[in-house]
């Protein structure tokens, strides 16, 4: 196994304004600040923001995801627009045998609606499909998360079904849409 100290950061250039940098502990302060800034609306669609209470919480997340990223069990990228961190794009889980990657993402509320997630999604799934890491890509989101449902549909994902009461969020169970896209 490769020594973690020898791992190189992964950088993906999406376009002239958007660059992805693999998760690294050096970004912890920026990540924490961005989560705190967006916590109120993040909690409407995701459970994890309520557990981010300190920079140390963000440090632990970064350390764990750094290992998963470089070992190929997941991929987490920080999204930078004009060198400012604006969000996260990840393969929350990668099933190597099934060549399936489960996608997660979020953006700073102030930069939503600019196509950042769509451009990132297209570039990353095509890169990893070409490299053979995955061929099936999955987005799961609660039915009421209109923005994420629209991202999936706009980017060639097909609604494969609705999982009843599949996600516990804010004290209640929510139905979850599951979208898939296969790239050969």
C-alpha positions as CSV (number, residue, x, y, z in Angstrom):
1,X,0.0,0.0,0.0
2,X,1.2,3.5,-0.8
3,X,2.4,5.7,2.0
4,X,-0.1,8.5,2.7
5,X,2.7,11.0,2.8
6,X,3.5,10.3,-0.8
7,X,0.0,10.9,-2.1
8,X,-0.3,13.7,-4.6
9,X,-3.3,16.0,-4.5
10,X,-5.7,15.4,-7.4
11,X,-6.6,18.5,-9.3
12,X,-9.3,18.5,-12.0
13,X,-9.6,21.7,-14.2
14,X,-13.3,22.0,-15.2
15,X,-13.0,25.2,-17.1
16,X,-11.2,28.6,-16.9
17,X,-13.0,29.4,-13.6
18,X,-13.7,26.1,-11.9
19,X,-11.1,23.8,-10.4
20,X,-11.5,20.8,-8.2
21,X,-8.9,19.9,-5.5
22,X,-9.0,16.6,-3.6
23,X,-9.8,16.9,0.0
24,X,-6.8,17.8,2.2
25,X,-6.4,19.0,5.8
26,X,-4.9,22.3,4.7
27,X,-8.5,23.4,3.6
28,X,-10.1,22.7,7.0
29,X,-10.6,26.4,8.0
30,X,-12.2,27.2,4.6
31,X,-14.5,24.2,4.7
32,X,-15.7,24.9,8.2
33,X,-16.4,28.6,7.3
34,X,-18.3,27.6,4.2
35,X,-20.4,25.0,6.1
36,X,-21.2,27.4,8.9
37,X,-22.2,30.1,6.3
38,X,-24.5,27.7,4.6
39,X,-25.6,25.5,7.5
40,X,-29.3,26.7,7.7
41,X,-30.1,25.7,4.1
42,X,-27.8,22.6,4.1
43,X,-29.8,21.1,7.0
44,X,-33.0,21.2,4.8
45,X,-31.5,18.5,2.5
46,X,-28.8,16.8,4.5
47,X,-28.3,15.4,8.0
48,X,-24.5,15.9,8.5
49,X,-24.3,19.7,8.8
50,X,-25.9,19.7,12.3
51,X,-22.8,17.7,13.5
52,X,-20.3,20.3,12.3
53,X,-19.8,22.4,15.4
54,X,-16.1,23.2,15.3
55,X,-13.1,23.3,13.1
56,X,-12.0,20.1,14.7
57,X,-15.1,18.4,13.3
58,X,-14.1,19.5,9.8
59,X,-10.6,18.3,10.4
60,X,-11.8,14.8,11.3
61,X,-14.0,14.8,8.2
62,X,-11.1,15.9,6.0
63,X,-8.7,13.3,7.5
64,X,-11.1,10.4,7.0
65,X,-12.1,11.4,3.5
66,X,-8.5,12.0,2.5
67,X,-7.7,8.3,3.3
68,X,-10.9,7.1,1.5
69,X,-10.1,9.3,-1.5
70,X,-6.6,8.1,-2.0
71,X,-7.4,4.5,-1.4
72,X,-10.2,4.6,-4.0
73,X,-13.2,3.9,-1.7
74,X,-14.6,7.4,-2.2
75,X,-13.6,10.6,-3.9
76,X,-14.0,14.0,-2.4
77,X,-13.2,17.2,-4.2
78,X,-13.5,20.8,-3.0
79,X,-14.9,23.1,-5.7
80,X,-13.1,26.4,-6.3
81,X,-14.4,29.2,-8.5
82,X,-11.8,31.8,-9.3
83,X,-9.6,30.3,-6.5
84,X,-12.4,30.7,-3.8
85,X,-13.9,27.5,-2.3
86,X,-17.6,27.4,-3.2
87,X,-18.6,23.8,-2.4
88,X,-18.0,20.0,-2.5
89,X,-18.4,17.3,-5.1
90,X,-17.9,13.7,-4.1
91,X,-18.4,10.1,-4.8
92,X,-19.6,9.2,-1.3
93,X,-19.1,5.6,-2.0
94,X,-17.5,3.6,-4.8
95,X,-18.3,-0.1,-5.4
96,X,-15.3,-1.4,-7.2
97,X,-16.8,-4.7,-8.3
98,X,-20.0,-3.1,-9.6
99,X,-18.2,-0.1,-11.0
100,X,-20.8,2.1,-9.3
101,X,-20.2,5.6,-7.8
102,X,-22.7,7.3,-5.5
103,X,-22.6,11.1,-6.0
104,X,-23.0,13.9,-3.5
105,X,-22.5,17.6,-3.8
106,X,-23.4,21.0,-2.4
107,X,-22.7,24.6,-3.2
108,X,-22.5,27.9,-1.4
109,X,-26.0,29.4,-1.8
110,X,-24.5,32.5,-3.3
111,X,-23.1,30.7,-6.4
112,X,-26.0,28.4,-7.1
113,X,-27.8,28.6,-10.5
114,X,-24.5,29.2,-12.5
115,X,-24.2,25.6,-13.8
116,X,-21.2,24.8,-11.5
117,X,-22.5,21.5,-10.4
118,X,-23.6,20.4,-13.9
119,X,-20.2,21.2,-15.4
120,X,-18.4,19.5,-12.5
121,X,-20.7,16.5,-12.7
122,X,-20.1,16.0,-16.4
123,X,-16.3,16.4,-16.2
124,X,-15.9,14.1,-13.2
125,X,-18.1,11.3,-14.3
126,X,-16.5,11.2,-17.8
127,X,-13.0,11.3,-16.3
128,X,-13.6,8.3,-14.0
129,X,-15.6,6.4,-16.6
130,X,-12.6,6.8,-19.1
131,X,-10.3,5.6,-16.3
132,X,-12.4,2.6,-15.6
133,X,-13.2,3.5,-11.9
134,X,-16.9,3.5,-12.5
135,X,-19.5,3.1,-15.3
136,X,-22.7,3.5,-13.3
137,X,-23.3,6.8,-11.5
138,X,-26.1,7.2,-8.9
139,X,-27.7,10.3,-7.4
140,X,-30.0,9.8,-4.4
141,X,-32.0,12.8,-3.1
142,X,-35.1,13.4,-1.1
143,X,-38.1,14.0,-3.3
144,X,-38.6,17.6,-1.9
145,X,-35.0,18.6,-2.9
146,X,-36.1,20.2,-6.2
147,X,-32.7,21.5,-7.1
148,X,-30.9,18.1,-6.8
149,X,-33.7,16.3,-8.7
150,X,-33.3,18.9,-11.5
151,X,-29.5,18.5,-11.6
152,X,-29.9,14.8,-12.1
153,X,-32.5,15.2,-14.9
154,X,-30.6,18.0,-16.7
155,X,-27.4,15.8,-16.7
156,X,-28.8,12.7,-18.4
157,X,-29.7,10.7,-15.3
158,X,-32.8,8.6,-15.4
159,X,-35.2,8.3,-12.5
160,X,-35.0,4.6,-11.6
161,X,-37.4,4.7,-8.7
162,X,-38.5,6.2,-5.4
163,X,-37.4,4.6,-2.2
164,X,-40.1,5.0,0.4
165,X,-39.1,6.6,3.7
166,X,-35.4,5.9,2.9
167,X,-33.8,9.0,4.5
168,X,-34.2,10.2,8.0
169,X,-33.8,14.0,8.1
170,X,-34.9,16.6,10.7
171,X,-36.8,14.1,12.8
172,X,-38.8,12.4,10.1
173,X,-38.4,10.0,7.2
174,X,-38.5,11.2,3.6
175,X,-39.0,9.5,0.3
176,X,-35.8,9.4,-1.8
177,X,-35.6,9.5,-5.5
178,X,-32.8,7.4,-7.1
179,X,-31.3,8.4,-10.4
180,X,-28.8,6.4,-12.5
181,X,-26.6,7.0,-15.5
182,X,-24.4,4.5,-17.2
183,X,-21.4,5.6,-19.3
184,X,-19.9,2.8,-21.3
